[in-house]
Structure formats: structure tokens, C-alpha cells
Amino acid sequence: MSSINSGKKRIAILTGGGDVPGLNPAIRAVTIRALREGWDVIGLRRGWAGVMEIVRDHLYDNSNNFQFLSEEIVNRAGRTGGTFLHTSRTRPSSVKADDVPQHLKDKYTAPVNDLTPEVLKNLDWLGVDYLIPIGGDDTLSYGMRMHQEGVKVIAIPKTMDNDVPGTDYCIGFSTCVTRTIEMAHRLRTSAGSHERLLVMEVFGRYAGFTAMLPTMAGAATRCVIPEHKFDVDVLTEMLMYDRNRNPSRYAVALVSEGAVPQGGQMVWQSDVQDAFGHAKLGGIGDIVSNEVQKRTAQFNGGKEVHIINQKLGYLVRGGDPDAMDSIVPMAYGNLALDLLLQGVHGRLVVVKNGCYGNIPLDVVTSTKKVVDVERFYNVERYRPYFHSFEMAPLFIMTSEG
């Protein structure tokens, strides 16, 4: 079937994985710059699902799969949180039989199917010259597959956890840290009023940046992170030490969702896995709260200290972006267009040591980004090191640590 291309060069943009504040400003930045440079822009809806589910027929209503973007559309959404293109955790290279689009079920009948050939045909039918995926390492790993298949890809990093390799900053991280600090300060008033411990579970499947930075900023006295297994007895002792030294008689701990106690394992909400092989995490905060409370009596004259237990989760994911997550997406979008106009592709736009740049896209599949425990985390005290900050990057722990 013939392409729907109007003759103009065309960019397609998508957002995949978890929503974060800053996605809409990034879409806006790409769209406005591209339109003014004479390009068309298509928004692919629901991440990789939208492009995978397109029906290549001019008479078919594909409005649930893509839309043409205008300045009016992106300006209206550009200051808001989330993604107006919607998102999903879809990986077209491993689609279960039940999830194969209806019009393709006769063609793809295996228990797990690779629909990449359909994605490539759909992009060609759309007349896409450049593809700009915005996402974490899962979304961008399939972006790397597209690059290997010959699609011109420029990727933008996004994740609350700040764990996309190769860049010091991912869209959504600053708002996550800002909200975590804000929530901790709000909840500490109740903790202090009742002389309790406050335990908050935060994002961080494999990387502990979202626990480390708020703790470093004073939102918590202790944190446990995925990169180092923790001892509940030691954590209890540390928190009770903090509480007993505090005139308001409370202490605060941040617990990464991927943190693991010694002799234990990650805590899953269910065994169901997404298309990238990840089961949904959640519940370690409950376990830590229960186990710590049982142990507090030995530090409090035989009487247990009660705990306020709060899972922050979507409270830090929803809402409008902060200043950083309004500025960085603007810069990332324009960096992507700079590369595109130079005919460059197969790149990831990044921040490195405080400066914007770009690196080869294959970094997202060739390495991992986690906290450098030896440099930044005191494994005996369960909190960040506060070493010299002279000439350190803005967010201190970089893609190299």
C-alpha cells in the first residue's frame, strides 16, 4: 500500500514505559523546532504499541495509534505532567499470542512473536524519516533494535530512577527527588508529633539514586538501596540512634523498591511480568516497617516504637514537572533536532558532567548505571558519604558512578 507521506520529511516521536513529569515538554520541544524547520511530526500513541498496531489502510481509523502534531496541540500539553501521547510497556520483538493485534493473529501464532517486521513496514507506510523514542533503558533498547534494522533513531533518556546508562540526567529525576523531599518534610511533622519512625518506599529497581539524593539533601537520616544488601538489625539500631538524638524524637528512612535484606530477595507485588521481563516491585517498605518496629523495643526500654509507613510511588510520578524537568526536556528536544538536521542518527542525547551532548545509542544495551557504592554510600551507616563536593557535577553521582 502507498505511504501516507505528504512529501515533507517526517519525524515520529513516542513515549514508552512509566510516565514522568517532563515528557510533554520534550514532545513540545521536538515538535515546535521540527515544524519550524519544515518537517512534519507524528506522535505515535501508547509507546511501541501504537506503531505495532497500525493497520496499513487509508480507510482505517488509526487515531488510536498515531496523530499528527501541531504547535497548538503541543503548546496546550507542554507545561503539564505525564504524556498526552500515552504510554505502554510494549516490546514488539516479544509479543505474547494474546497481545498480537487482531488483524495479525492469523499471521503470528506462536506463544511469543517478533512483530518487528510489521513495525518496520508501519514506519515506512507512515513515511517516517527519523524516529525519536523517549524512554528508559527498556524502551530505548528496542530503539536500538530499530537502529540496527536501519531506522534513523535519536533517543531521549527518561526515567524516575535516573538509571539510563551514559547520561548523568534522565527526564523525570529532578521532579521525583523534589517530590520525595517535599513528602518527607510533610510526613515528618506527623512522625515528630507521635515520636515515631518514618519509613518511605521510593522508586529504584536496580539503582538507588532516588533514595540517595533526597537523603543527601536532608530528607532522611538513612537509606537502603538495591546496590547493597542491608541488615534490618543494623538499620533499626541506626534509626533508633537518630531518634534518640533528635529533640523531636523521630527519624526517617528511605527504602528503594529494589532494596534487598541480607538473606532475602526482591519483593514483588505479583509474578506477572511485562514485555521486558520485569515483575512489578513493591512491598519492601511494608516488610522493613514491620521488621524494624519489632526490633525497636530493645532501644526504647522494652516498648516498641510505632512506624509511619508510606509508599510514595505515583505520588512522585504524577503532576507537573519542576523547573529542571521543564528545562532539560527543552534542551534534549533541541539537541535531537540538531543531530537530525546534521544527518546524524543512532545517538542518545545526554548530560555529562553538567554539559549537554550525545553518545552512541548502543550504550543502553551494553552497560548498566548504578550507584558506585564504594565512592558514595556508607555501608556501615546506611547513608551517603558527604565528601568534598568541589567540582562535582550537579547531581553528584554521574553515569560513571
C-alpha positions in Angstrom: 0.0 0.0 0.0 1.2 3.5 -0.6 2.6 5.7 2.1 0.6 8.4 3.7 3.6 10.7 3.4 2.7 14.2 2.1 6.1 14.8 0.6 7.6 16.5 3.6 10.3 15.0 5.7 8.7 13.4 8.7 9.7 12.7 12.3 7.8 10.2 14.6 8.1 10.6 18.3 6.9 8.2 21.1 7.0 7.8 24.9 7.3 4.4 26.4 7.5 2.8 29.9 6.4 4.7 33.0 5.1 8.2 32.8 7.2 11.0 34.3 6.9 14.8 34.5 8.8 16.3 31.6 7.6 14.1 28.7 5.2 16.6 27.4 7.8 19.4 27.4 10.1 17.1 25.4 7.4 16.3 22.9 6.7 20.1 22.6 10.4 20.9 22.1 10.9 18.4 19.3 7.6 19.3 17.6 8.0 23.1 17.6 11.6 23.0 16.4 10.8 20.4 13.7 7.7 22.2 12.4 9.7 25.5 12.1 12.4 23.6 10.2 9.9 22.4 7.7 9.3 18.8 9.0 6.0 17.0 9.7 5.7 15.4 13.2 3.7 12.3 14.0 3.1 11.3 17.6 3.0 7.5 18.0 0.5 6.7 20.7 1.0 4.3 23.6 4.7 3.8 23.0 5.8 0.9 20.8 2.2 -0.4 20.9 0.9 2.4 18.7 3.3 1.8 15.8 3.0 -2.0 16.2 -0.9 -2.0 16.0 -1.2 0.3 12.9 -3.4 -1.0 10.1 -1.9 0.0 6.8 -5.1 1.1 5.2 -6.0 4.7 4.4 -9.6 4.0 5.2 -8.9 2.5 8.6 -9.2 4.8 11.7 -5.7 4.7 13.2 -6.4 7.6 15.5 -5.7 5.3 18.5 -2.2 4.6 17.1 -0.9 7.9 15.9 -1.7 11.6 15.4 -0.2 14.5 13.5 1.2 17.1 15.9 0.8 20.8 15.7 2.1 23.8 17.7 -1.4 24.2 19.1 -1.5 20.6 20.4 1.9 20.5 22.0 1.6 24.0 23.5 -1.5 23.0 25.2 0.1 20.0 26.8 3.7 21.2 27.1 3.5 22.6 30.6 1.8 19.5 32.1 2.9 16.2 33.5 2.6 12.8 32.1 2.4 12.2 28.4 -0.6 13.1 26.2 0.6 10.5 23.7 0.1 7.9 26.4 2.5 5.1 27.1 2.8 1.3 27.5 5.4 -1.3 28.3 5.3 -2.9 24.9 8.2 -4.7 23.3 7.3 -5.6 19.7 10.1 -8.2 19.5 8.4 -10.4 22.2 4.6 -10.2 21.9 2.5 -12.9 23.5 -0.1 -14.6 21.4 -3.0 -12.9 23.3 -1.4 -9.4 22.7 -0.9 -9.8 18.9 -3.2 -7.2 17.1 -6.4 -8.7 15.8 -5.6 -8.1 12.2 -2.3 -10.0 12.6 -3.4 -13.0 14.6 -3.6 -15.3 11.5 0.0 -14.4 10.6 1.6 -14.6 14.1 0.5 -17.7 16.0 3.5 -18.6 18.2 3.3 -18.3 22.0 5.7 -15.4 21.7 6.1 -13.4 18.4 8.5 -10.9 16.9 6.4 -8.2 15.2 9.4 -6.1 14.3 8.8 -6.7 10.5 5.3 -5.1 11.0 6.8 -2.2 12.9 9.3 -1.5 10.1 6.5 -1.7 7.4 4.3 0.6 9.5 7.1 3.2 9.9 7.6 3.0 6.1 3.9 3.4 5.5 3.9 6.4 7.7 6.7 7.9 5.7 8.9 8.3 8.8 12.4 9.6 8.1 13.5 9.8 11.8 12.3 8.2 14.9 12.7 9.8 18.4 11.8 7.5 21.2 11.7 8.9 24.8 12.1 6.3 27.5 14.2 4.3 29.9 16.6 1.5 29.0 13.8 -0.9 28.2 12.1 1.4 25.7 15.4 2.5 24.3 16.8 -1.0 24.0 14.0 -1.6 21.4 15.0 1.8 19.9 18.5 0.2 19.5 16.8 -2.7 17.6 15.2 -0.2 15.3 18.6 1.4 14.7 20.1 -2.0 13.9 17.2 -2.6 11.4 18.2 0.6 9.5 15.7 3.1 11.1 17.3 6.5 11.8 16.9 6.8 15.6 17.8 9.6 18.0 16.8 8.7 21.6 16.0 10.8 24.6 16.5 9.3 28.2 13.7 9.3 30.6 13.2 7.5 34.0 12.4 8.4 37.6 15.3 6.2 38.7 17.9 8.2 36.6 19.3 4.8 35.6 19.7 5.1 31.8 23.4 4.4 31.1 25.7 7.1 29.6 23.9 10.1 30.9 24.0 11.9 34.2 20.4 13.0 33.9 17.1 11.4 32.8 13.9 13.3 32.4 11.7 12.9 35.5 14.5 12.5 38.0 14.5 16.0 39.4 10.8 16.1 40.0 11.0 12.7 41.7 13.7 14.0 44.0 11.9 17.2 44.6 8.6 15.5 45.5 10.4 12.9 47.7 11.9 15.7 49.7 8.6 17.5 49.9 6.7 14.4 51.0 9.4 13.6 53.6 9.1 17.1 55.1 5.3 16.9 55.2 5.3 13.5 56.9 8.0 14.3 59.4 5.5 16.6 61.2 3.3 13.6 62.0 6.4 11.4 62.8 7.6 14.1 65.2 4.2 14.7 66.8 3.8 11.0 67.6 7.5 10.3 68.2 7.6 7.6 65.6 9.9 6.4 62.9 9.0 7.2 59.3 9.8 4.7 56.5 9.1 5.7 52.9 9.4 3.4 49.9 10.7 5.1 46.8 11.4 4.2 43.2 14.6 2.4 42.3 14.5 -1.2 40.9 18.3 -1.6 40.4 19.7 1.8 41.2 19.4 3.8 44.4 19.7 7.4 43.1 16.1 8.3 44.2 16.9 7.3 47.7 20.5 8.7 47.9 19.9 12.2 46.6 16.9 13.1 49.0 18.9 11.6 51.9 21.9 13.7 50.9 19.6 16.7 50.9 18.4 16.0 54.4 15.0 14.5 53.7 16.0 11.3 55.6 18.6 10.2 58.0 19.2 6.7 56.5 18.5 5.0 53.2 18.8 1.4 51.9 19.5 0.9 48.2 19.5 -2.0 45.7 23.2 -2.0 45.3 24.0 -3.1 48.8 22.1 -5.7 50.9 21.1 -4.3 54.3 20.8 -5.8 57.8 17.5 -5.0 59.4 19.1 -5.1 62.9 21.7 -2.5 61.9 19.1 -0.3 60.2 16.9 -0.4 63.4 19.9 0.5 65.5 20.8 3.4 63.3 17.2 4.7 63.2 16.8 4.5 66.9 20.1 6.2 67.4 18.8 9.0 65.2 15.5 9.2 67.0 17.1 9.3 70.4 19.4 12.2 69.4 16.5 14.2 67.8 14.7 16.6 70.2 11.5 15.9 68.3 12.0 12.1 68.8 11.7 10.8 65.2 13.9 9.5 62.4 13.4 9.0 58.7 14.5 6.2 56.3 14.1 5.9 52.5 13.8 2.4 51.1 14.4 1.8 47.4 11.8 -0.5 46.0 14.6 -2.9 44.8 16.4 -3.0 48.1 17.1 -6.5 49.4 17.7 -7.5 53.1 20.5 -9.9 53.9 19.3 -13.4 53.3 16.3 -12.1 51.4 15.3 -11.2 47.9 13.4 -8.5 46.0 9.8 -8.1 46.9 7.2 -8.5 44.1 3.6 -7.4 44.0 2.9 -10.3 41.6 4.6 -12.9 39.4 3.2 -11.3 36.3 6.0 -10.0 34.0 5.8 -7.2 31.5 7.1 -7.5 27.9 10.6 -6.7 29.2 10.6 -9.5 31.8 10.0 -7.3 34.8 7.6 -8.2 37.5 6.0 -5.3 39.4 8.0 -4.4 42.5 6.5 -3.1 45.7 6.2 -4.1 49.4 9.7 -3.9 50.7 8.7 -0.8 52.6 6.0 -2.8 54.4 8.4 -5.5 55.3 11.1 -3.1 56.6 8.5 -1.2 58.7 7.2 -4.4 60.3 10.6 -5.8 61.0 12.1 -2.6 62.3 9.2 -2.0 64.6 9.6 -5.5 66.2 13.2 -4.6 67.0 12.8 -1.1 68.4 11.8 -2.2 71.9 15.4 -3.1 72.8 16.4 0.5 72.2 13.3 2.0 74.0 13.1 0.4 77.4 11.2 -2.6 76.1 8.5 -0.7 74.4 8.1 -0.8 70.6 8.2 2.5 68.7 5.5 2.7 66.1 6.2 3.5 62.5 4.6 5.6 59.8 4.9 3.6 56.6 4.3 5.3 53.3 4.9 4.1 49.7 5.4 7.2 47.6 5.1 5.6 44.2 2.8 7.5 41.9 2.7 10.5 44.3 6.1 11.5 42.9 5.4 10.4 39.4 2.2 12.4 38.8 1.7 16.2 38.5 3.5 18.9 36.7 7.3 18.9 36.1 9.6 21.1 38.2 12.0 23.6 36.8 14.7 21.1 35.9 12.2 18.8 34.2 10.9 21.7 32.2 14.3 23.0 31.1 16.2 19.7 30.4 13.4 18.3 28.1 13.5 21.5 26.1 17.3 21.1 25.7 17.1 17.4 24.9 14.4 18.0 22.2 16.5 20.7 20.5 19.7 18.5 20.8 17.8 15.8 18.9 16.8 18.2 16.2 20.4 19.5 15.9 21.6 15.9 15.2 18.7 15.3 12.8 19.5 18.4 10.8 23.1 17.3 10.6 22.0 13.9 9.2 23.3 12.1 12.4 21.4 9.2 13.9 22.0 6.2 16.2 22.7 8.6 19.1 21.4 9.2 22.7 21.2 12.8 23.9 22.8 13.2 27.3 24.1 15.4 30.1 27.7 14.6 31.0 29.3 16.4 33.9 27.0 19.3 33.6 27.2 19.7 29.8 24.8 18.6 27.1 26.0 16.2 24.4 25.3 12.9 22.7 26.8 9.4 22.6 26.2 6.2 20.7 22.8 4.7 21.3 24.3 1.2 22.0 25.3 2.4 25.5 21.7 1.5 26.6 22.3 -2.2 25.9 26.0 -2.5 26.7 26.2 -1.3 30.3 24.3 -0.6 33.5 24.1 2.6 35.6 24.0 2.1 39.3 25.3 3.9 42.4 29.1 3.5 42.9 28.8 2.2 46.5 32.5 2.5 47.3 32.5 6.2 46.4 29.1 7.4 47.6 27.4 5.0 50.1 28.5 4.4 53.6 27.6 0.7 54.0 28.1 0.8 57.8 25.9 3.8 58.4 23.3 3.4 55.6 23.6 6.8 54.2 25.6 8.8 51.6 29.1 9.9 52.1 29.5 13.6 52.5 32.9 14.0 50.9 34.3 17.1 49.1 31.9 18.4 46.5 34.4 20.7 44.8 33.9 20.5 41.0 31.4 17.7 41.4 28.6 17.6 38.8 25.2 19.0 39.8 23.7 15.6 40.7 27.0 14.4 42.2 26.6 10.7 41.2 27.2 10.5 37.5 26.8 7.9 34.8 30.3 6.7 35.7 29.2 6.3 39.4 
